[in-house]
């Protein structure tokens, strides 16, 4: 009888511990998202942008100011600092969804082969001023492959959103 009670107590302690770990992880994720949203709002205010459409993609937020034809991107860099990019759609010649592949080398033996894999799916902004293109990543190799189709669809939706704004700018 006492071994059953000990087993039940042990299972209860493990279950409580697991629940606390999950709750803590959710709290961290929520806090990280709130900090990203605050950084985005502050950047929009600082640049007097009126965001009409926005979306959170991984550790980034993309937002469109349709009235002023500007795009605001806020993302968290490797140093955990929030950076921002503002793109004036007047300077954009073309926007495309690109699938960027990379080559994986299988080794240096005689039977070694190289394989291609999808590294990222980006929304690429090509500028008419000769400025280097800007890539906003919707999917990277770090993301789950199960998210690929959904994130590609979101990238195509954003591309469709921008196309009419580019025609107005010309």
N, C-alpha and C positions, 0 to 999 in steps of 0.2 A: 504494500500500500504506500509506504513512504517513497519508494522509487518512482511510483506514478506521480506523486505530488512533486517530487524533485524534477521530473521530466516536464511536467506542465509548467512549473515555474521557469525552467530553463527555456522552454519554447516561448513563453510570454516575454521574457527578457530579450530574447533574440528578435522577436517580432517588434517590440517597442523600439529597440535599437535601429532596426531597418526603417521603421516609420520615421524616426527622427532624422536619419540620414537623407531620406527622400525629401522630407520637409525642408531641411537645410539647403539642399541642392536647388529646390524650387525657389526658395527665398533668395539665393545668390543670383539665379537667373532673372528673377523679377527685378532685383536691385540693379543688375547690369542693364536691363532693358530700360528702366526708369532713368538711369544716368545718360543713356544714349538719347532718349527722348528729350531730356532737359538740354543736352548739348545741341540737339537739332533745333529746338525752340529758340535757344539763345542765339544761334547762328542766324536763324531766319529774322529775328528781331534786329540783330546787329547790322544786317545787310538790307533791312526794310523790304523783306520779301513777304508776299501774301501766298502762302502755300495752298493750292487748290486740290492737289492730289499727292499722297505720300504712301510709301510702303516700306516696311522693315524687311530687309533681306539679310539673314545671318547677323553679322556684327555691323551692319550699315543701315542707313536710312536714305532713301532717295525721295526727293520732294520737288514738285513742279509748281512754279509761279507762272501760271498761264497768262496773266495780265501783262507782266513784264518780260515774258518769254525767257525765263531763267530757270536753271536747274540747280538744286542744292543737294549735295551729297555729304553726309557726315558719317564717318567710320572710325572704328577704334584700331589704331595701328599696333605694331608689335610691342611698343613701349607702354601700352594701355593708355595712350593719350588720344583724345578725340581730335581728328583732323577734319577739315572741311574743304570741299571743292565746289566752286560756283562756275557753272557753264552758261555763258550767254548764247542762247539759241540763234541769235543773229549771226554768230560767227561759225555756226555748224553748217557744213555742206551736206553731210549725209549721216544717217544713223542706221546701223545694221546690228543684227544679232549674229554673233560669230561663235563657232565651236572651235576652240583651240586645242589641238592635240599635241602630245609630246611622245618622244620615242624612249622606250625602256630597253636598255641593253641587258641581255641575259647573261653576259659574261664574256670571257676571252678565249674560250675553248673552240675547237674546230666545229663543234655542233651548236655553237651559240647562235641565237637568232635575236632579232630585234622585233619588238612589238610596239604598236601604237596604242595609246590610251587617251581618253578624254581628260584633259587637264582642267579645262574650265569652259563655261559658257558666259560670254560677256555681251554687254550692250556697248558697242563701239561707236564713239563720236569722232567723226572725221571733220576737221576744221578747214575752212576755205582760206585761212590766212597762212597755211603751211605749218601751223603749230602741230606738235606731236599729237597723235590720236589719244583719246582718253578711253580706257576700258573700265566699265562698271561691272564687277563680277556678280552674276546671279548664282552660278554654281561653280564650285571648285572641287578638286579631287579629294578634299577633306570631307566634303558633304556625303551624305548617304546616297547611293545610286538610286534608291527608291524615290528621292526627291527630284531627280533629274527632269522628268517629264513636266512636273508642276512648275519648276523654276524656269524651264525653257518657255513654257506657256506664258508665264508672267513677263519674261523678257520680251516676248513677241507683242504682248499687250502694251508694254511701255513703248516699244518701237512704233506701234500703230498710233499711240497717243501723240508722239512727237512729230510724225510725218505731216499732219496738217499745219502745225506751228512752223515748220521749216518752209512750207510753201508760202505762208503769210509773210515770212521774213524777206523773201526774194522780190 
